[in-house]
């Protein structure tokens, strides 16, 4: 897993110019891919200027400049790429498109510019299927990469040299950052702001935008509960919600859950596995794991309290579950991903 470097924030001195962030636009660009990240940098600029420091110069550019029509139909005014010296760009952000296969067919000139400009810029990032353009430019060869979960197979088929991470919200590989689908671009931009300006500014931006400050790397694009709801599981939606609200119950075995579902234990176990791809016991374990992860990230409860609250019973059982699913102990998970909270007895 890649974490934001544990270094002092790289805040530009007052005499330095604002960091230039260039957003690459093109016909059929995803509007929220583009504007979600832009809004984060806009809010960060306000926060930095309030502190008497430079923020970000935000530029939207396309191959020829002028109006660019998004996939949603809204037109965006852009500046021509030729008007920017690559060395003057701090960060390049490449949004995606719901029609990325067609975008790739007509993007040779943009890809060539991206290949050259990324050598001079400090870092390059993609949102959602923007990863396809980075891959076409050779920027993702051999690199762990995130993109929209529905486009992972397509990305691997077209660019087998890319090492896809199907779960990550976003990934940093050196100077290259990639994010999952659509709103994950906001999480990516918050991480970039935190790397530049520090945790306090990133938290202020997250509060203004009324979003969570997501932790970097290794976090699933969607929750276990949401994943269950996207499968053919309508018959078990109510049960899954009940499980998520009652994880502290000491006995969530097949017989008990079958009673909640008004089914015989045998029929319930078979039907649940057929519909969800998991046994009831495995589903409960995954729900408990997810709940524990959230508490480790966002609460000051100690490990044993979290283990009991989530139904593991004790710290050791939770530790075994974390090791099996995530390859990391709960204490180490908290060190990597916890927000800035008062000191706790971890």
C-alpha positions as CSV (number, residue, x, y, z in Angstrom):
1,X,0.0,0.0,0.0
2,X,1.1,3.5,-0.7
3,X,0.7,6.2,1.9
4,X,1.0,9.9,1.7
5,X,4.7,10.6,2.6
6,X,5.1,11.3,6.3
7,X,6.9,14.5,5.7
8,X,6.3,18.2,6.5
9,X,3.8,19.7,4.1
10,X,5.3,21.2,1.0
11,X,3.7,24.6,1.4
12,X,5.1,27.2,-1.1
13,X,6.7,30.3,0.4
14,X,4.8,33.5,0.0
15,X,7.0,34.7,-2.8
16,X,6.4,31.6,-5.0
17,X,3.8,31.5,-7.6
18,X,0.7,29.4,-7.2
19,X,1.0,25.8,-8.2
20,X,-0.5,25.3,-11.7
21,X,-2.9,22.4,-12.1
22,X,-3.9,21.7,-15.7
23,X,-7.0,19.7,-16.4
24,X,-7.0,18.0,-19.8
25,X,-10.4,18.3,-21.5
26,X,-11.7,16.7,-24.6
27,X,-15.0,15.9,-26.4
28,X,-17.2,13.6,-24.2
29,X,-15.2,14.3,-21.1
30,X,-17.0,13.2,-17.9
31,X,-18.2,16.4,-16.3
32,X,-17.9,15.3,-12.6
33,X,-14.5,13.8,-13.3
34,X,-13.4,17.2,-14.4
35,X,-15.3,19.5,-11.9
36,X,-15.1,17.4,-8.8
37,X,-11.3,17.6,-8.6
38,X,-11.3,21.2,-9.7
39,X,-13.6,22.2,-6.9
40,X,-11.2,20.6,-4.4
41,X,-8.3,22.7,-5.7
42,X,-10.5,25.8,-5.7
43,X,-11.5,25.3,-2.1
44,X,-7.9,24.5,-1.1
45,X,-6.8,27.8,-2.8
46,X,-9.3,29.7,-0.6
47,X,-7.9,28.0,2.5
48,X,-4.3,28.7,1.6
49,X,-4.9,32.3,0.7
50,X,-6.7,32.8,4.1
51,X,-3.4,31.7,5.6
52,X,-1.4,34.2,3.5
53,X,0.0,31.6,1.2
54,X,-0.4,30.7,-2.5
55,X,-2.8,28.1,-3.5
56,X,-3.4,26.7,-7.0
57,X,-3.8,28.2,-10.5
58,X,-6.5,26.0,-12.1
59,X,-6.4,25.7,-15.9
60,X,-8.7,23.7,-18.2
61,X,-7.0,23.0,-21.5
62,X,-7.8,21.1,-24.7
63,X,-6.0,20.4,-27.9
64,X,-7.3,23.4,-29.8
65,X,-8.9,25.4,-27.0
66,X,-12.4,26.9,-27.2
67,X,-15.6,25.2,-26.1
68,X,-15.5,21.5,-25.3
69,X,-18.8,19.5,-25.0
70,X,-18.9,17.1,-22.0
71,X,-20.5,13.7,-22.2
72,X,-23.4,15.2,-20.2
73,X,-23.9,17.9,-22.8
74,X,-22.5,20.9,-20.9
75,X,-19.9,22.9,-22.8
76,X,-16.7,24.0,-21.0
77,X,-14.4,26.9,-22.1
78,X,-10.8,25.7,-22.5
79,X,-7.4,27.1,-23.4
80,X,-5.2,25.5,-26.1
81,X,-2.5,23.1,-24.8
82,X,0.1,25.0,-26.9
83,X,-0.3,28.0,-24.6
84,X,1.3,26.1,-21.7
85,X,4.9,25.2,-21.3
86,X,5.0,21.7,-19.7
87,X,7.7,22.9,-17.3
88,X,5.2,25.5,-16.0
89,X,2.7,22.9,-15.0
90,X,2.9,21.4,-11.5
91,X,0.1,18.8,-11.8
92,X,-1.7,17.4,-14.8
93,X,-5.1,15.9,-14.1
94,X,-6.7,13.7,-16.8
95,X,-10.5,13.1,-16.4
96,X,-12.2,10.1,-17.9
97,X,-15.2,9.6,-20.1
98,X,-18.1,7.2,-20.2
99,X,-17.2,6.8,-23.9
100,X,-13.5,6.2,-23.3
101,X,-13.2,3.6,-26.1
102,X,-14.3,6.2,-28.6
103,X,-12.2,8.9,-27.0
104,X,-9.1,6.7,-27.4
105,X,-9.7,6.4,-31.1
106,X,-9.3,10.1,-31.6
107,X,-6.8,11.0,-28.8
108,X,-3.5,10.4,-30.5
109,X,-2.4,14.0,-30.3
110,X,-3.5,14.4,-26.7
111,X,-1.7,11.2,-25.7
112,X,1.5,12.4,-27.4
113,X,1.2,15.8,-25.5
114,X,0.6,13.9,-22.3
115,X,3.6,11.7,-22.8
116,X,5.9,14.7,-23.3
117,X,4.3,17.0,-20.7
118,X,4.4,14.4,-18.0
119,X,8.2,14.3,-18.1
120,X,8.3,18.0,-17.1
121,X,5.4,18.3,-14.7
122,X,5.9,17.3,-11.1
123,X,3.1,14.8,-11.1
124,X,0.3,13.4,-13.4
125,X,-3.0,12.1,-12.2
126,X,-6.1,10.5,-13.7
127,X,-9.7,10.3,-12.6
128,X,-11.8,7.3,-13.5
129,X,-11.2,6.1,-17.1
130,X,-8.7,8.9,-17.6
131,X,-6.3,6.0,-16.7
132,X,-6.7,4.8,-20.3
133,X,-5.1,7.9,-21.6
134,X,-2.2,7.6,-19.1
135,X,-1.8,4.0,-20.1
136,X,-1.8,4.9,-23.8
137,X,1.0,7.4,-23.1
138,X,3.0,4.6,-21.4
139,X,2.8,6.2,-18.0
140,X,1.3,3.2,-16.3
141,X,3.6,0.4,-17.6
142,X,4.3,-1.9,-14.7
143,X,2.5,0.3,-12.3
144,X,-0.3,-0.5,-9.9
145,X,-3.4,1.4,-11.2
146,X,-6.9,2.3,-10.2
147,X,-9.8,3.0,-12.4
148,X,-13.6,2.6,-12.4
149,X,-14.5,-0.9,-11.2
150,X,-16.6,-1.5,-14.3
151,X,-13.7,-0.7,-16.6
152,X,-10.9,-2.8,-15.0
153,X,-11.2,-5.7,-17.4
154,X,-11.2,-3.4,-20.4
155,X,-8.1,-1.6,-19.2
156,X,-6.2,-4.9,-18.7
157,X,-7.3,-6.2,-22.1
158,X,-6.1,-3.1,-23.9
159,X,-3.0,-2.5,-21.7
160,X,-1.8,-5.8,-20.2
161,X,1.3,-4.1,-18.9
162,X,-0.8,-2.3,-16.3
163,X,-1.2,-3.8,-12.9
164,X,-4.8,-3.1,-12.0
165,X,-6.0,-2.7,-8.4
166,X,-9.7,-3.4,-8.6
167,X,-10.5,-2.2,-5.1
168,X,-8.4,0.9,-4.5
169,X,-10.1,4.3,-4.3
170,X,-6.8,5.8,-5.6
171,X,-3.2,4.8,-6.0
172,X,0.0,6.7,-6.0
173,X,3.0,5.2,-7.9
174,X,5.8,7.8,-7.6
175,X,4.8,10.8,-9.6
176,X,1.7,9.1,-11.1
177,X,-1.6,9.0,-9.3
178,X,-4.8,7.2,-10.5
179,X,-8.3,7.1,-9.0
180,X,-11.4,5.0,-9.3
181,X,-14.7,6.1,-10.7
182,X,-16.1,9.6,-10.9
183,X,-16.4,10.9,-7.3
184,X,-13.2,9.1,-6.4
185,X,-11.5,12.0,-8.2
186,X,-12.5,14.1,-5.2
187,X,-10.7,11.7,-2.9
188,X,-7.7,11.8,-5.1
189,X,-7.7,15.6,-5.2
190,X,-8.0,15.8,-1.4
191,X,-5.0,13.5,-1.1
192,X,-3.0,15.7,-3.5
193,X,-3.9,18.8,-1.4
194,X,-3.0,17.0,1.8
195,X,0.4,16.1,0.3
196,X,1.0,19.7,-0.7
197,X,-0.7,21.7,2.0
198,X,-1.0,19.4,5.0
199,X,-3.8,17.6,6.9
200,X,-5.4,20.7,8.4
201,X,-6.0,22.3,5.0
202,X,-7.3,19.1,3.5
203,X,-9.7,18.6,6.4
204,X,-11.0,22.2,6.0
205,X,-11.6,21.5,2.3
206,X,-13.4,18.2,3.1
207,X,-15.6,20.0,5.6
208,X,-16.5,22.8,3.2
209,X,-17.4,20.2,0.5
210,X,-19.2,18.0,3.0
211,X,-17.3,14.9,2.1
212,X,-15.1,12.5,4.0
213,X,-11.3,12.9,3.9
214,X,-10.6,9.5,2.5
215,X,-7.5,7.7,3.6
216,X,-5.0,6.7,0.8
217,X,-4.6,3.4,-0.8
218,X,-6.0,0.0,0.0
219,X,-9.6,1.0,0.6
220,X,-12.4,-0.6,-1.4
221,X,-14.2,1.4,-4.1
222,X,-17.5,0.3,-2.6
223,X,-18.7,-1.1,0.7
224,X,-19.5,-4.7,1.2
225,X,-23.1,-3.7,1.8
226,X,-23.3,-1.7,-1.4
227,X,-21.6,-4.6,-3.3
228,X,-24.3,-7.0,-1.9
229,X,-27.0,-4.6,-3.1
230,X,-25.6,-4.5,-6.7
231,X,-25.8,-8.3,-7.0
232,X,-29.1,-10.2,-7.5
233,X,-29.8,-10.0,-3.8
234,X,-33.1,-8.1,-3.4
235,X,-34.5,-10.9,-1.3
236,X,-31.7,-10.3,1.2
237,X,-31.4,-6.5,1.2
238,X,-33.4,-6.1,4.4
239,X,-31.4,-8.8,6.1
240,X,-28.1,-7.4,5.1
241,X,-29.1,-4.0,6.5
242,X,-30.2,-5.7,9.7
243,X,-26.8,-7.5,10.0
244,X,-24.9,-4.2,9.4
245,X,-26.9,-2.6,12.3
246,X,-26.5,-5.6,14.7
247,X,-22.9,-6.7,14.3
248,X,-22.4,-6.7,18.0
249,X,-24.9,-9.6,18.4
250,X,-22.9,-12.5,19.8
251,X,-24.7,-15.1,17.7
252,X,-25.2,-14.3,14.0
253,X,-25.0,-17.9,12.9
254,X,-27.0,-19.6,10.1
255,X,-29.9,-20.6,12.2
256,X,-30.4,-17.2,13.8
257,X,-30.1,-15.4,10.4
258,X,-32.5,-17.9,8.8
259,X,-35.0,-17.0,11.4
260,X,-34.6,-13.3,10.6
261,X,-35.2,-14.2,6.9
262,X,-38.2,-16.5,7.7
263,X,-36.5,-19.4,6.0
264,X,-35.3,-22.8,7.1
265,X,-31.6,-22.9,7.9
266,X,-30.7,-25.3,5.0
267,X,-32.7,-23.4,2.4
268,X,-31.4,-20.0,3.7
269,X,-27.8,-21.1,3.6
270,X,-28.1,-22.4,0.0
271,X,-30.1,-19.4,-1.3
272,X,-27.9,-16.8,0.4
273,X,-24.7,-18.4,-1.1
274,X,-26.4,-18.7,-4.5
275,X,-27.5,-15.1,-4.6
276,X,-24.5,-13.3,-3.0
277,X,-21.6,-15.6,-3.7
278,X,-20.8,-15.8,0.0
279,X,-21.9,-18.0,2.8
280,X,-23.8,-16.2,5.5
281,X,-20.8,-16.6,7.9
282,X,-18.5,-15.1,5.4
283,X,-20.9,-12.2,4.8
284,X,-21.1,-11.4,8.5
285,X,-17.3,-11.6,8.7
286,X,-16.9,-9.1,5.8
287,X,-19.5,-6.7,7.3
288,X,-17.7,-6.8,10.7
289,X,-14.3,-6.2,9.0
290,X,-15.7,-3.2,7.2
291,X,-17.2,-1.7,10.3
292,X,-14.0,-2.2,12.2
293,X,-12.0,-0.5,9.5
294,X,-14.2,2.6,9.7
295,X,-13.9,2.7,13.4
296,X,-10.1,2.3,13.2
297,X,-10.0,5.2,10.7
298,X,-12.4,7.6,12.3
299,X,-12.8,6.9,16.0
300,X,-10.7,7.1,19.1
301,X,-11.9,3.8,20.6
302,X,-9.2,1.3,21.5
303,X,-8.7,-2.0,19.6
304,X,-10.4,-4.2,22.1
305,X,-13.5,-1.9,22.3
306,X,-13.8,-1.9,18.5
307,X,-13.4,-5.7,18.4
308,X,-16.3,-6.1,20.9
309,X,-18.5,-3.5,19.2
310,X,-18.1,-5.1,15.8
311,X,-18.9,-8.6,17.1
312,X,-15.4,-10.2,16.9
313,X,-15.5,-10.9,20.6
314,X,-11.9,-10.1,21.3
315,X,-8.9,-8.4,19.8
316,X,-7.2,-11.6,18.7
317,X,-10.1,-12.8,16.6
318,X,-10.2,-9.4,14.9
319,X,-6.5,-9.5,14.3
320,X,-6.7,-12.9,12.6
321,X,-9.5,-11.6,10.4
322,X,-7.6,-8.5,9.4
323,X,-4.5,-10.6,8.6
324,X,-6.5,-13.0,6.4
325,X,-8.3,-10.3,4.4
326,X,-5.9,-7.3,4.4
327,X,-2.5,-8.8,5.3
328,X,-2.1,-6.3,8.1
329,X,-2.9,-6.2,11.9
330,X,-5.6,-3.7,13.2
331,X,-2.9,-1.7,15.0
332,X,-0.9,-1.3,11.8
333,X,-4.0,-0.5,9.8
334,X,-4.8,2.3,12.2
335,X,-1.3,3.7,12.0
336,X,-1.6,3.8,8.2
337,X,-5.1,5.1,7.7
338,X,-6.4,6.8,10.8
339,X,-7.3,10.5,10.7
340,X,-5.6,12.8,13.1
341,X,-7.4,11.9,16.4
342,X,-6.5,12.4,20.1
343,X,-4.0,9.8,21.3
344,X,-5.6,6.5,22.2
345,X,-4.5,3.2,23.7
346,X,-4.3,1.5,20.4
